[in-house]
């Protein structure tokens, strides 16, 4: 029994000969494109104040007043100077990527932006801070600027309790972005190796 070949077998051999390397390159490129897309989703989420479609809770009036007293404008959460938003990066090689804030990332003042990101992602506190006379003057100026009437119900313990609420910006963006990731990823690979999708 003889086998009858039809079609361009020389072309088929050429396509299959370089297939492994082309597929590996296509997977690497698709992975990097998806990572850049996730980074864009995170950055836009912070800019629009709704990562993954989940709106941030607004800043407290005292936080806005503190920003103004320190010479910063704006009322957006996580964007005082833009250091955190600008530190979101993509790092990787052929078969793995990291999207987020690197441990070595530093703000303009030298603070660890990975620590800042963690505090905002999960919240922090309560912290009990002993109040100095200078802090007390600042606090009353802050309350006045924010239009908040100081209450006498504090008990006069001489401390301030600080609670930083969670404003997750990585997890909601990741959850929103992962919808459809398998289809996008396979389409990117197919296009890169020359298949019609």
C-alpha positions in Angstrom: 0.0 0.0 0.0 1.5 3.3 -1.1 1.1 6.7 0.6 0.3 9.5 -1.7 1.5 12.9 -0.5 -0.3 16.0 -1.6 0.6 19.7 -0.9 3.8 21.5 -0.4 5.8 19.2 1.8 9.0 21.3 1.6 7.1 24.2 3.0 5.7 22.0 5.8 9.2 20.8 6.7 10.5 24.4 6.8 7.6 25.5 9.1 8.0 22.6 11.4 11.8 22.9 11.6 11.8 26.3 13.3 8.5 25.7 15.1 9.9 25.1 18.6 12.0 28.3 18.6 9.2 30.3 17.1 6.7 29.0 19.6 9.0 29.8 22.5 9.5 33.3 21.2 5.8 33.8 20.7 5.0 32.6 24.3 7.7 35.0 25.7 6.3 37.9 23.7 2.7 37.1 24.7 3.7 36.9 28.4 5.5 40.3 28.2 2.5 41.9 26.4 0.1 40.6 29.1 2.4 41.8 31.8 2.5 45.3 30.3 -1.3 45.2 30.0 -1.6 44.4 33.7 0.8 47.2 34.6 -1.4 49.6 32.5 -4.5 48.3 34.3 -2.9 49.0 37.7 -1.7 52.5 36.8 -5.0 53.5 35.3 -6.8 52.1 38.4 -4.8 54.4 40.6 -5.2 57.4 38.3 -8.9 56.9 37.9 -9.3 56.0 41.6 -11.0 52.7 40.9 -8.7 49.8 40.3 -10.5 46.9 38.8 -13.7 49.0 38.9 -13.7 49.2 42.7 -13.7 52.9 43.8 -11.3 54.0 46.5 -12.9 55.4 49.6 -12.4 59.2 49.5 -9.6 60.8 51.6 -10.6 62.1 55.0 -10.9 65.9 55.2 -8.1 65.9 57.7 -5.8 64.1 55.2 -6.6 66.6 52.5 -6.0 69.5 55.0 -2.6 67.8 56.1 -1.6 67.7 52.4 -2.4 71.4 51.9 -0.6 72.4 55.1 2.5 70.5 53.8 2.3 72.2 50.4 0.7 69.3 48.4 -2.5 69.8 46.4 -4.9 67.2 45.1 -7.5 65.0 46.7 -6.7 61.7 45.1 -5.8 58.6 47.1 -2.3 57.2 46.5 -1.2 60.1 44.3 0.5 62.7 46.5 3.6 62.9 44.4 3.1 60.0 42.0 6.0 58.0 43.4 4.0 54.9 44.1 2.1 54.9 40.8 5.3 55.5 38.9 7.1 52.7 40.7 4.8 50.0 39.3 7.0 48.0 36.9 7.4 44.9 34.8 10.5 42.7 35.2 11.0 39.3 33.7 12.7 37.0 31.3 11.4 34.5 28.7 9.0 32.5 30.8 8.2 34.5 33.9 7.4 38.1 34.8 6.8 40.2 37.9 4.3 43.1 37.9 4.3 45.4 40.9 6.5 47.4 43.1 10.1 46.1 43.4 11.5 45.8 46.9 14.4 48.1 46.0 12.1 50.9 44.7 12.5 54.1 46.6 10.5 57.4 46.7 12.0 60.8 46.3 12.4 61.0 50.0 14.2 57.6 50.2 11.3 55.7 51.7 10.7 52.1 50.6 7.8 52.1 48.1 7.3 48.4 48.5 6.4 49.1 52.2 4.2 52.0 51.1 2.4 49.7 48.6 1.9 47.0 51.3 0.4 49.5 53.7 -2.0 50.8 51.1 -2.9 47.4 49.8 -3.7 45.9 53.2 -4.1 48.9 55.6 -2.1 49.4 58.8 -2.5 50.3 62.4 -3.8 51.2 64.8 -0.6 53.0 65.9 -0.6 54.8 69.2 1.7 57.9 69.0 2.5 60.0 72.1 1.5 63.6 71.3 4.1 66.4 71.7 3.2 70.0 72.1 4.3 70.6 68.5 2.0 67.8 67.3 -0.9 69.2 69.3 -0.5 72.6 67.6 -0.3 70.9 64.2 -3.4 68.8 65.0 -5.5 71.8 66.0 -4.4 73.7 62.8 -5.3 70.6 60.8 -8.7 70.3 62.3 -9.4 74.0 61.8 -8.3 73.8 58.1 -10.4 70.7 57.6 -13.4 72.5 59.2 -13.7 69.9 61.9 -14.6 71.2 65.4 -12.2 69.8 68.0 -14.2 67.7 70.5 -13.5 67.5 74.2 -14.5 63.8 74.3 -10.9 62.6 73.7 -10.2 62.0 77.3 -6.9 63.9 77.2 -4.7 60.8 77.2 -1.9 62.7 75.3 -1.8 60.2 72.4 -3.0 60.0 68.9 -4.3 56.8 67.4 -3.6 56.4 63.7 -5.4 53.9 61.4 -4.5 53.7 57.7 -7.4 52.2 55.8 -6.8 49.6 53.1 -7.0 50.9 49.6 -6.1 47.9 47.5 -4.8 48.7 44.1 -3.0 45.6 43.0 -5.5 42.8 43.8 -8.6 44.4 42.3 -6.7 45.3 39.1 -5.3 41.7 38.9 -8.8 40.2 39.4 -10.3 42.4 36.7 -7.4 41.8 34.3 -7.4 38.0 34.6 -10.8 37.8 33.0 -10.2 36.6 29.5 -6.4 36.2 30.0 -6.3 32.7 28.5 -8.1 33.7 25.3 -5.9 36.8 24.9 -2.8 34.9 25.6 -3.5 32.2 23.1 -4.6 34.7 20.4 -1.3 36.6 20.9 0.7 33.4 20.5 -1.3 32.4 17.4 -0.8 35.8 15.7 3.0 35.7 16.6 3.5 32.3 14.9 1.4 33.3 11.9 -1.9 31.5 12.5 -5.2 33.2 11.6 -7.4 33.9 14.7 
